[in-house]
């Protein structure tokens, strides 16, 4: 991280400034220089995204499946005409899933 001073007009730059992709035998590695403004100061970060090395655990797979079900059920209810805020519908479906009264899983 570094504090940076940019010229007037672009003093508050945010987002990815550069992106480099490297293809290896183990996967794709992406290196980025990202600019953000925090507490009124311009910051630069160097991020390196590497492929995952371990397989997802059963708990993580269950959490993903639960999230996918809740998201699809919330969307279905909204399309069916439920006008409540998404946050309330999400909480309701999550509670139903926890109790075991959800339509299906």
C-alpha positions as CSV (number, residue, x, y, z in Angstrom):
1,X,0.0,0.0,0.0
2,X,1.2,3.5,-0.8
3,X,-0.1,7.0,-0.4
4,X,-0.3,8.6,-3.8
5,X,-0.8,12.1,-5.0
6,X,-2.3,12.4,-8.5
7,X,-2.7,15.7,-10.5
8,X,-5.8,17.8,-10.1
9,X,-8.8,16.4,-12.0
10,X,-7.8,12.8,-11.3
11,X,-7.0,13.1,-7.6
12,X,-9.6,10.5,-6.6
13,X,-9.0,7.6,-9.0
14,X,-10.7,4.3,-8.1
15,X,-10.6,0.8,-9.7
16,X,-8.1,-1.3,-11.4
17,X,-5.2,0.6,-13.0
18,X,-3.3,-2.3,-14.5
19,X,-4.0,-6.0,-14.9
20,X,-1.6,-8.8,-15.9
21,X,-2.7,-12.4,-16.5
22,X,-0.1,-15.2,-16.3
23,X,-1.1,-18.7,-17.4
24,X,0.8,-21.5,-15.6
25,X,0.4,-25.3,-15.5
26,X,-1.4,-24.9,-12.1
27,X,-3.9,-22.3,-13.4
28,X,-4.2,-18.6,-14.1
29,X,-2.6,-16.0,-11.9
30,X,-3.9,-12.4,-12.2
31,X,-1.9,-9.5,-10.8
32,X,-3.6,-6.1,-10.4
33,X,-2.7,-2.6,-9.3
34,X,-5.9,-1.3,-7.7
35,X,-6.5,2.3,-6.6
36,X,-9.0,3.3,-3.8
37,X,-9.8,6.3,-1.8
38,X,-10.0,5.7,2.0
39,X,-10.4,8.4,4.6
40,X,-9.8,11.1,1.9
41,X,-6.4,9.6,0.9
42,X,-5.6,7.9,-2.4
43,X,-4.2,4.4,-1.8
44,X,-2.7,1.9,-4.2
45,X,-2.8,-1.9,-3.6
46,X,-1.1,-4.7,-5.4
47,X,-3.4,-7.8,-5.6
48,X,-2.4,-11.3,-6.8
49,X,-5.2,-13.7,-7.4
50,X,-4.2,-17.4,-7.5
51,X,-6.2,-20.5,-8.2
52,X,-7.6,-22.4,-5.3
53,X,-5.5,-25.3,-4.2
54,X,-7.9,-27.2,-2.0
55,X,-11.2,-28.8,-2.7
56,X,-14.3,-27.2,-1.1
57,X,-15.4,-28.9,2.1
58,X,-18.8,-30.5,2.6
59,X,-19.8,-27.7,4.8
60,X,-18.9,-25.1,2.1
61,X,-20.7,-27.1,-0.5
62,X,-23.8,-27.2,1.7
63,X,-23.6,-23.4,2.3
64,X,-23.4,-22.8,-1.5
65,X,-26.4,-25.0,-2.1
66,X,-28.4,-23.3,0.6
67,X,-27.5,-19.9,-0.8
68,X,-28.4,-20.9,-4.3
69,X,-31.8,-22.3,-3.1
70,X,-32.6,-19.1,-1.1
71,X,-31.6,-16.8,-3.9
72,X,-33.7,-18.7,-6.5
73,X,-36.7,-18.8,-4.1
74,X,-36.5,-15.1,-3.4
75,X,-36.4,-14.3,-7.1
76,X,-39.3,-16.6,-7.7
77,X,-41.4,-14.9,-5.0
78,X,-40.5,-11.4,-6.4
79,X,-41.5,-12.4,-9.9
80,X,-44.7,-13.9,-8.5
81,X,-45.6,-10.4,-7.2
82,X,-44.3,-10.2,-3.7
83,X,-43.6,-6.5,-3.2
84,X,-41.8,-6.6,0.1
85,X,-38.1,-5.6,0.3
86,X,-35.8,-8.4,-0.8
87,X,-34.1,-8.4,2.6
88,X,-37.4,-9.4,4.4
89,X,-38.1,-12.1,1.8
90,X,-34.6,-13.5,2.2
91,X,-34.9,-13.7,6.0
92,X,-38.3,-15.4,5.7
93,X,-37.0,-18.0,3.2
94,X,-33.9,-18.6,5.3
95,X,-36.0,-19.2,8.4
96,X,-38.3,-21.6,6.5
97,X,-35.2,-23.5,5.2
98,X,-33.9,-23.7,8.8
99,X,-37.2,-25.0,10.1
100,X,-37.5,-27.5,7.2
101,X,-40.8,-25.9,5.9
102,X,-39.3,-24.5,2.7
103,X,-41.0,-25.7,-0.5
104,X,-38.1,-27.9,-1.6
105,X,-34.4,-28.1,-1.5
